[in-house]
Amino acid sequence: MTPYTLLILLVIAERFAELAVARRNAAWSRARGGLEYGAGHYPAMVALHTALLLGCLVEPWAADRPFLPLLGWPALVLVLAAQGLRWWCIGALGPRWNTRVLIVPGLPLITRGPYRHLRHPNYLAVVVEGVALPLVHSAWMTALGFTLLNAALLTVRIRCEDDALALARPLPALGAAP
């Protein structure tokens, strides 16, 4: 087993941990009246992220991609930074974090942690990881393909999430200025 294969297997294990957190958080949201938005694009997102991980395993082997230290080591640092950002997002959102767009009506936006600086920091982590993870072992076709498809998907996803958050935002108090 190469170190890169081990890295991909660790990322896969991390994805399963995310799914376990998401499942628990979905139950929390639904118990509080949470509504799901954009369920139609969710299977495409799962397929794309699965394809990323498969491409990371297959392309270096099938296309005989070498590990290039000047590319691979910085890419690995970016992968680790993306993981750190992702888990910072999960921690900041607490039980409201999910892989689906599940919104509990009336709850205010989270503005702590990375959300103090960016509106969608988790998607920054996804973008960075989608480029960097394949490039750790020179899988540039996987990085390019994922990046292009992910850009299209994130256009839909972010619009969906923003619309859902706007619909569910708490109403101002009576007599309060808008």
C-alpha positions in Angstrom: 0.0 0.0 0.0 1.5 3.3 -1.0 1.3 6.3 1.3 -1.0 8.1 -1.2 -3.4 5.2 -1.1 -3.4 5.3 2.6 -4.1 9.1 2.5 -7.2 8.4 0.2 -8.4 5.7 2.5 -8.1 8.1 5.5 -10.1 10.7 3.6 -12.7 8.0 2.8 -12.9 7.2 6.5 -13.2 10.9 7.3 -16.2 11.0 4.8 -17.9 8.2 6.7 -17.3 10.1 10.0 -18.9 13.2 8.3 -21.9 11.1 7.3 -22.4 9.9 10.8 -22.3 13.4 12.1 -24.7 14.5 9.3 -27.1 11.7 10.2 -27.2 12.6 13.8 -27.6 16.3 13.0 -30.4 15.6 10.5 -32.3 13.9 13.3 -31.7 17.0 15.5 -32.9 19.3 12.8 -36.0 17.3 11.9 -37.0 17.0 15.5 -37.1 20.8 15.6 -39.1 21.2 12.4 -36.1 21.3 10.0 -37.0 21.3 6.3 -34.8 19.9 3.5 -34.2 22.0 0.4 -32.5 20.9 -2.8 -32.7 17.2 -2.3 -32.7 16.8 -6.1 -29.1 17.8 -6.4 -27.9 15.7 -3.5 -27.3 12.5 -5.4 -25.2 14.3 -8.0 -23.1 15.7 -5.2 -22.6 12.3 -3.7 -21.7 10.9 -7.1 -19.2 13.7 -7.8 -17.4 13.3 -4.4 -17.3 9.6 -4.8 -15.8 10.0 -8.3 -13.2 12.3 -6.9 -12.0 9.7 -4.4 -12.1 7.0 -7.1 -10.2 9.2 -9.5 -7.6 9.8 -6.9 -7.0 6.1 -6.6 -7.3 5.1 -10.3 -5.6 7.9 -12.2 -2.1 7.7 -10.6 -2.1 4.0 -11.2 -3.7 3.9 -14.6 -1.8 6.9 -16.1 1.4 6.1 -14.2 1.4 9.5 -12.5 4.5 10.1 -10.4 4.7 11.7 -7.0 6.3 15.1 -7.7 7.7 16.5 -4.4 7.4 20.2 -5.5 3.7 19.6 -6.3 2.8 16.8 -3.9 4.0 18.2 -0.6 2.3 21.6 -0.9 -0.8 19.9 -2.2 -0.8 17.7 0.9 -0.5 20.8 3.2 -3.5 22.2 1.4 -5.5 18.9 1.9 -4.7 19.0 5.6 -5.7 22.7 5.8 -9.0 21.9 4.0 -9.7 19.2 6.5 -9.0 21.6 9.3 -11.3 24.2 7.8 -14.1 21.6 7.2 -14.0 20.4 10.9 -13.9 24.1 12.1 -17.1 24.6 10.1 -18.7 21.5 11.6 -17.7 22.7 15.0 -19.0 26.2 14.5 -22.4 25.0 13.1 -22.7 22.3 15.8 -25.9 20.3 15.3 -26.9 22.5 12.4 -24.1 21.3 10.1 -25.2 18.7 7.5 -24.3 17.4 4.1 -27.8 18.1 3.1 -29.5 21.5 3.1 -31.6 21.1 6.3 -32.8 24.4 7.8 -34.6 24.8 11.1 -37.0 27.7 10.6 -36.5 30.7 12.8 -32.9 30.0 13.9 -30.5 32.9 13.2 -27.5 32.5 11.0 -24.3 31.3 12.6 -21.7 34.1 12.6 -18.9 32.6 14.7 -15.9 30.6 13.7 -15.1 30.7 10.0 -18.6 32.0 9.3 -17.4 35.3 10.9 -15.2 35.7 7.8 -16.9 33.8 5.0 -20.5 33.0 4.1 -19.7 29.5 2.8 -16.4 28.4 4.3 -17.1 24.7 4.0 -17.4 25.0 0.2 -13.9 26.7 0.2 -12.7 23.5 1.9 -14.3 21.4 -0.7 -12.8 23.4 -3.6 -9.3 23.4 -2.1 -9.5 19.7 -1.4 -10.9 18.9 -4.8 -7.8 20.4 -6.5 -5.2 19.5 -3.9 -6.1 15.9 -3.1 -5.6 14.6 -6.6 -2.5 16.7 -7.1 -0.7 15.1 -4.2 0.0 12.4 -6.7 -0.2 14.3 -10.0 -3.7 13.2 -10.8 -4.3 16.4 -12.8 -7.2 15.0 -14.9 -9.1 14.2 -11.7 -8.4 17.6 -10.2 -9.5 19.4 -13.4 -12.6 17.2 -13.9 -13.8 17.5 -10.3 -13.1 21.3 -10.3 -15.2 22.0 -13.4 -18.1 19.8 -12.3 -18.0 21.0 -8.8 -18.1 24.6 -9.9 -21.4 23.9 -11.7 -22.7 21.9 -8.7 -21.7 24.6 -6.2 -23.6 27.2 -8.3 -26.8 25.2 -7.7 -26.0 24.3 -4.1 -25.0 27.8 -2.9 -28.1 29.3 -4.5 -30.3 26.6 -2.9 -28.7 27.1 0.5 -29.0 30.9 0.3 -32.6 30.7 -0.7 -33.4 28.3 2.0 -31.7 30.4 4.7 -33.6 33.5 3.5 -36.9 31.7 3.7 -36.2 30.4 7.2 -34.7 33.6 8.7 -36.3 34.8 11.9 -38.8 37.6 11.5 -37.9 40.9 13.0 -39.7 41.9 16.2 -42.9 44.0 15.8 -42.0 47.6 15.6 -38.3 46.9 14.8 -36.7 48.7 12.0 -36.1 46.5 8.9 
